[in-house]
Amino acid sequence: MKSRISLIQLIGLLFLLASALVYVLLPTRFGAFLALFIPGILLVTVHLLSTGSRGKVRRKAPLQAFLLLMMLDSLFIIIYALFTYTHPGTASGGWSSLVVAGLGFLTYISTLALWHWKRWGLALFQGASIALAAFIMLGGGSLIMAGFIILGVIVLSLLLRSVRKQMR
């Protein structure tokens, strides 16, 4: 099966690439990063959500709402983690913010995969979410936040229980 990239997706990917370059090369220009990252991620997300899935399985409203909320939540996690990033010269080194942003990006990718009924999306979501909750707890973060993350894994598993066999 041939995969073609659309113009919208290409523009979104270019925005994301430019935002990554701005973030790496001009770390003090966080506003410029956000100005490129947000339109890029929105263009890619809208395109991938609008293409739909090719399967015959229909997504019920609770599952659809949950996936959309998880996509939005993971994007907020990425932006918040990068916003709190401190540069390597500081005491914390900034690595923890990058780990949280990376785990947020993995949950974003997993929700897009679940939108297209990919079985690996569920495993990635569960793994990234549990790793994020563990990282939060080990870092002395809120146990309530970690609990909500684990609750999200349980809710998603319950919502997908009836259609799991039909996922590719």
C-alpha positions in Angstrom: 0.0 0.0 0.0 1.4 3.3 -1.1 1.4 6.1 1.5 1.2 9.7 0.1 1.8 12.8 2.1 -0.7 15.6 1.5 0.1 19.3 1.3 -1.5 20.1 4.6 0.6 17.3 6.3 3.8 18.5 4.6 3.2 22.1 5.8 2.5 20.9 9.3 5.6 18.8 9.3 7.6 21.8 8.1 6.2 23.9 10.9 7.2 21.2 13.4 10.7 20.9 12.0 11.1 24.7 12.1 9.9 24.7 15.7 12.4 22.1 16.7 15.2 24.0 15.1 14.1 27.2 16.8 13.9 25.4 20.1 17.4 23.9 19.8 19.2 26.9 18.1 17.5 29.7 20.0 16.5 28.4 23.4 15.6 31.8 24.7 13.0 32.3 22.0 10.3 30.1 23.5 7.5 32.3 22.0 8.9 31.7 18.5 9.0 27.9 19.2 5.3 28.0 20.3 4.4 30.1 17.2 5.7 27.4 15.0 4.9 24.3 17.1 1.2 25.0 17.7 0.2 25.5 14.0 2.3 22.6 13.0 0.9 20.1 15.4 -2.6 21.3 14.7 -2.2 20.9 11.0 -0.8 17.4 11.3 -3.5 16.4 13.9 -6.4 17.8 11.9 -5.2 16.0 8.8 -4.7 12.7 10.5 -8.1 12.9 12.3 -9.9 13.9 9.1 -8.5 10.9 7.1 -10.4 8.6 9.5 -9.8 4.9 9.7 -10.3 2.4 6.9 -11.8 -0.2 9.2 -15.5 -1.1 9.5 -15.5 -0.5 13.2 -17.3 2.6 14.3 -15.9 4.7 17.2 -18.6 5.3 19.9 -18.9 8.8 21.3 -17.3 8.1 24.7 -14.2 6.6 23.1 -14.0 9.4 20.6 -14.3 12.1 23.3 -11.7 10.3 25.4 -9.2 10.0 22.6 -9.6 13.7 21.7 -9.2 14.7 25.4 -6.1 12.6 25.6 -4.6 14.2 22.5 -5.2 17.6 23.9 -3.9 16.6 27.3 -0.7 15.2 25.8 -0.1 18.4 23.8 -0.5 20.4 27.0 2.0 18.1 28.8 4.5 18.6 26.0 4.1 22.4 26.0 4.2 22.6 29.8 7.3 20.4 30.1 9.1 22.4 27.5 8.0 25.7 29.2 9.5 24.5 32.5 12.7 23.4 30.8 15.9 24.7 32.4 19.1 24.7 30.4 21.9 22.2 31.0 24.0 24.8 32.9 21.5 25.0 35.7 21.3 22.8 38.8 18.5 20.5 37.5 20.0 20.2 34.1 16.6 20.2 32.4 16.6 16.5 31.6 13.5 15.8 33.6 11.5 18.3 31.5 12.7 16.6 28.3 11.7 13.2 29.6 8.2 14.4 30.5 7.9 16.1 27.1 9.1 12.9 25.4 6.5 10.8 27.3 3.8 13.4 26.4 4.8 13.1 22.7 4.6 9.3 22.9 1.1 9.5 24.4 0.1 11.9 21.6 1.4 9.5 18.9 -0.4 6.6 20.6 -3.8 8.4 20.6 -3.4 9.1 16.9 -2.6 5.5 16.4 -5.7 4.5 18.4 -7.8 6.8 16.3 -6.7 4.7 13.3 -7.4 1.4 15.2 -3.7 0.4 15.5 -3.2 -2.2 18.2 0.3 -1.0 19.0 -1.3 2.4 19.9 -2.9 0.9 23.0 0.4 -0.7 24.2 2.3 2.5 23.6 -0.4 4.5 25.4 -0.3 2.2 28.4 3.5 2.1 28.5 4.0 5.8 28.1 1.3 6.7 30.6 2.6 4.2 33.3 6.1 5.5 32.7 4.9 9.1 33.1 3.1 8.3 36.3 6.1 6.5 37.7 8.3 9.4 36.7 6.0 11.8 38.5 5.9 9.7 41.6 9.6 9.2 41.7 10.2 12.9 41.2 8.2 13.7 44.2 5.2 15.0 42.2 1.6 14.8 42.9 0.2 11.3 43.7 -3.2 12.6 42.6 -1.9 13.5 39.2 -0.2 10.1 38.9 -3.4 8.4 40.0 -5.4 10.2 37.3 -2.9 9.1 34.7 -3.3 5.5 35.8 -7.1 6.0 35.8 -6.9 7.1 32.2 -5.1 3.9 31.3 -7.9 1.9 33.0 -10.7 3.9 31.4 -9.2 3.6 27.9 -8.7 -0.2 28.3 -12.4 -0.5 29.3 -13.6 1.6 26.4 -11.6 -0.5 23.9 -12.6 -3.8 25.5 -15.4 -4.5 23.0 -13.4 -3.6 19.8 -9.9 -4.8 20.7 -10.2 -7.9 18.6 -11.0 -5.8 15.5 -8.0 -3.6 15.8 -5.1 -4.0 13.4 
